[in-house]
Structure formats: structure tokens, C-alpha cells
Amino acid sequence: MHYLVIPTNHIKTVKDLRPGEEDYSLVSHMYKLGKSTLLHDAPDAAKYRFGFHRPPFNSVDHLHLHCTALPYKSVWRRLKYVSVGWLGAYVSVEHVLQYLDTNKDTKTGVPLGDEPELHV
């Protein structure tokens, strides 16, 4: 099972999110919505995965959270949705939330230099 949670307001990609309450609340809400939907529709799944594709690996220029129930049935999906932090094509929602949380002094799990590029 694979769902997408798409915000109403246009945000191009995950790289356009910035630390702070507004983007943290948005991604947190997307995560909660996706998680509750999967728990309802796929309660017997072995595991769940939530994340975003990073440019240039995203196929649509509108932020959307992938919510998937595991295990994957195809090898391609296993590779397409594997998270290796900010360096990979797919980044987990947990890494994104950690980056956006301004209430934390450290960004544990998001190594230095792997944060999204800032556009000034």
C-alpha cells in the first residue's frame, strides 16, 4: 500500500523547507495524517515507511510525503524508497522533522554538511 500526502499550499520540494514552526508543523501534520491512514487501511503491515524524494530524484515539483506499508513486493520499490539521510534520493520524514525542529540544540541523525541547501 502506498499513499501520498500532499499539502494544499505549493512548496516545490523537500529542499525548500526551512527550520521553524511553520514547516515543522506542516510536515508533522502530513506525517500524522499518513500514519493514521496506513494504520487504518493496513493494520497488519510488518512495518511502515514515510519520506520524501529529493531533487533530482523527485518526479513532481510539489512537496508530497510517501507513506508506504511494508514489505515491498518489488525489488525496485525497495531501492527507490530506501533512506540514506540527506545524501540519498529518499529522505525519511524523521530526518526532515529533525532538521526543521528549532527547539533542539543538535541535529542528531542529520550529519553536518548534509542539511538542505539554503536559498538566500
C-alpha positions as CSV (number, residue, x, y, z in Angstrom):
1,M,0.0,0.0,0.0
2,H,1.3,3.4,-1.0
3,Y,-0.3,6.8,-0.2
4,L,0.8,10.3,-0.9
5,V,0.1,13.2,1.5
6,I,0.1,16.5,-0.4
7,P,-0.2,19.9,1.2
8,T,-2.6,22.5,-0.3
9,N,0.0,25.3,-0.4
10,H,2.6,24.9,-3.1
11,I,6.1,24.0,-1.8
12,K,8.3,22.9,-4.7
13,T,10.4,20.2,-2.9
14,V,11.7,19.0,0.4
15,K,14.7,21.2,-0.1
16,D,12.5,24.3,0.1
17,L,11.5,23.5,3.7
18,R,13.2,25.7,6.4
19,P,13.7,25.2,10.1
20,G,10.9,26.8,12.1
21,E,7.5,26.2,13.5
22,E,5.6,26.7,10.2
23,D,7.3,24.0,8.2
24,Y,7.8,21.7,11.2
25,S,4.0,21.8,11.9
26,L,3.2,21.2,8.2
27,V,5.4,18.1,7.9
28,S,4.3,16.8,11.3
29,H,0.7,17.1,10.3
30,M,1.4,15.3,7.0
31,Y,3.2,12.5,8.9
32,K,0.3,12.1,11.4
33,L,-2.3,12.0,8.6
34,G,-0.3,9.5,6.6
35,K,0.4,7.3,9.6
36,S,-3.2,7.2,10.8
37,T,-4.4,6.4,7.3
38,L,-1.9,3.5,6.9
39,L,-2.7,2.2,10.4
40,H,-6.4,2.2,9.5
41,D,-6.0,0.7,6.0
42,A,-3.0,-1.6,6.5
43,P,-3.1,-2.6,10.2
44,D,-1.3,-5.9,9.6
45,A,1.7,-4.4,7.7
46,A,5.1,-5.6,9.0
47,K,6.4,-2.0,9.0
48,Y,5.7,1.5,7.7
49,R,7.9,3.9,5.9
50,F,7.4,7.7,5.4
51,G,9.6,10.0,3.4
52,F,10.3,12.4,0.6
53,H,12.2,12.1,-2.7
54,R,15.0,14.7,-3.2
55,P,15.7,16.6,-6.4
56,P,16.6,15.5,-9.0
57,F,15.0,12.2,-8.0
58,N,11.5,13.6,-7.5
59,S,9.2,13.3,-10.5
60,V,6.7,16.1,-9.4
61,D,7.7,19.6,-8.3
62,H,5.2,19.8,-5.5
63,L,6.0,18.5,-2.0
64,H,4.4,15.2,-1.2
65,L,5.0,12.7,1.6
66,H,5.3,9.0,0.6
67,C,3.5,6.7,3.1
68,T,4.1,3.0,2.5
69,A,3.2,-0.2,4.2
70,L,5.9,-2.8,4.1
71,P,7.1,-5.3,2.9
72,Y,7.5,-4.2,-0.7
73,K,6.6,-6.7,-3.3
74,S,9.1,-5.5,-5.9
75,V,12.9,-5.1,-5.6
76,W,12.6,-1.7,-7.5
77,R,10.4,-0.3,-4.7
78,R,12.9,-1.5,-2.1
79,L,15.6,0.5,-3.7
80,K,13.5,3.5,-4.7
81,Y,12.3,4.2,-1.1
82,V,15.5,3.5,1.0
83,S,16.6,6.4,3.2
84,V,20.3,7.3,3.5
85,G,19.8,10.7,5.0
86,W,20.2,13.9,3.1
87,L,22.7,12.4,0.7
88,G,20.3,9.9,-0.9
89,A,17.4,10.2,-3.3
90,Y,14.9,9.5,-0.5
91,V,15.0,11.1,2.9
92,S,12.9,9.9,5.9
93,V,10.3,12.1,7.5
94,E,12.2,11.7,10.8
95,H,15.3,13.3,9.3
96,V,13.2,16.1,7.9
97,L,11.4,16.8,11.2
98,Q,14.8,16.7,13.0
99,Y,16.2,19.3,10.6
100,L,13.1,21.6,10.9
101,D,12.9,21.4,14.7
102,T,14.3,24.7,16.0
103,N,13.8,23.6,19.7
104,K,16.7,21.2,19.5
105,D,20.3,22.3,20.1
106,T,21.7,19.5,18.0
107,K,20.5,17.8,14.8
108,T,21.2,14.2,15.8
109,G,20.9,11.9,12.9
110,V,21.5,14.6,10.3
111,P,25.3,14.8,9.9
112,L,26.9,18.2,9.4
113,G,27.0,19.2,5.8
114,D,24.0,17.1,4.9
115,E,21.4,19.8,5.5
116,P,19.4,21.0,2.5
117,E,21.0,23.9,0.6
118,L,19.8,27.3,1.8
119,H,18.5,29.6,-0.9
120,V,19.2,33.2,0.0
